Amino acid sequence: MAVVSLGVLAVSAGFTAAGDPGPSWELSPSGSTARLRGLSVVSASTVWAGGSGGTVLRTVNGGRTWQRVDPPGAAGLEFRDVEAFDARRAVVLSIGPGTDSRIYRTADGGATWTEAFRNSDPAAFYDCVTFLDERHGLALSDPVDGRFRIAATSDAGRTWSVLPPTGMPPALPGEFAFAASGTCLVAAGGRAYFATGGGATARVFRSDDLGRTWRVTGTPVPSGPSAGIYSLAFRDRDTGVAVGGDYAAPSSAPSGAVVTRDGGRTWAVARTVPGEYRSGAAWMTRLGPVLAVGPTGSDISYDGGRHWSPFDAGSFDAVDCGGLAVCWASGEQGRVARLRW
């Protein structure tokens, strides 16, 4: 434990101690073969994950054992986002066109689930969900009638309503969000952000009023039919990173990581980028390093996203952190792993 604490102190200051081997992922047998793109780390003991085949997993002993706690009748759904509050309360989002986009909520550790939202518009496709606090949450759909759609809750996910589109800027032709890691829509400091690709420009939208109105800015991340920003991570309402690339060309991602210091008003390409497609990002601590993961490996930045260094070649889709140096990653074939220093 002392070694971990020293390592965390070292990276929080922006450097590693002499002889420190740095971070690595330690796999935890999940007992699942699902592709796990939804991930929520609550604490050192409690982690939730969601994935293909209607799979929802939970551990309450730091990954020593995992329990499958799927909502009943969900075998055909793809759970791409999990937002957990503690060991008992969690919200999961399934993605897809029409009624495949659903939100389920549990208050007893997955023993029972309530279907809180089912999309009824065949043109909508929900990608991500986030909570600004324990009561207020937002879910993001790809554009309907030329504008991204937002569903909102003010009662901790028990009920959801679609917000009027009047406060949403028009989408670009071909623009959409990526349901790759549950982090295309995030929140920090009472502000919400979502990221896009698919169109002529990869953009970031932000809202300061619980999703009712949004402002948008372009970024230098290359965009295209399968390219753009796949993940956002903010350590506070102003400081954030965005990572992405092209899912169809994962080994090359020029300008695939950008940073902001003004709440998403402007974005600059990192001085050293991962150089490959990355689908998930997360801050270890408010003042510590930031992580990025993808199918071809993982990277870490010790200076707020300006410079990135690779540290693992394993395949992961999502990453999340919950407290001091408690970080997990998840991905294909039921892969879940805890960060070790």
NORWOWO-V936287 format. One record per residue. SS is DSSP state (h for helix, s for strand, l for the rest). Layout:
BEGIN
SS
SS
END
This chain:
BEGIN
l
h
h
h
h
h
h
h
h
h
h
h
l
l
l
l
l
l
l
l
l
l
l
s
s
s
s
l
l
l
l
l
l
l
l
s
s
s
s
s
s
l
l
l
l
l
s
s
s
s
s
l
l
l
l
s
s
s
s
l
l
l
l
l
l
l
s
s
l
l
l
l
l
l
l
l
l
s
s
s
s
s
s
s
l
l
l
l
l
s
s
s
s
s
s
s
s
h
h
h
l
s
s
s
s
s
l
l
l
l
l
l
l
s
s
s
s
s
l
l
l
l
l
l
s
s
s
s
s
s
s
l
l
l
l
l
s
s
s
s
s
s
s
s
l
l
s
s
s
s
s
s
s
l
l
l
l
l
l
l
s
s
l
l
h
h
h
l
l
l
l
l
l
l
l
s
l
l
l
l
l
l
l
l
s
s
s
s
l
l
s
s
s
s
s
l
s
l
l
l
l
l
s
s
s
s
s
l
l
l
l
l
l
l
s
s
s
s
l
l
l
l
l
s
l
l
s
s
s
s
s
s
s
s
l
l
l
l
l
s
s
s
s
s
s
s
h
h
h
l
l
l
l
l
l
l
s
s
s
s
l
l
l
l
l
l
l
s
s
l
l
s
l
l
l
l
l
l
l
s
s
s
s
l
l
l
l
l
l
s
s
s
s
s
l
l
s
s
s
s
s
l
l
l
l
l
s
l
s
s
s
s
l
l
l
l
l
s
s
s
s
l
l
l
l
l
s
s
s
s
l
h
h
h
l
s
s
s
s
s
l
END
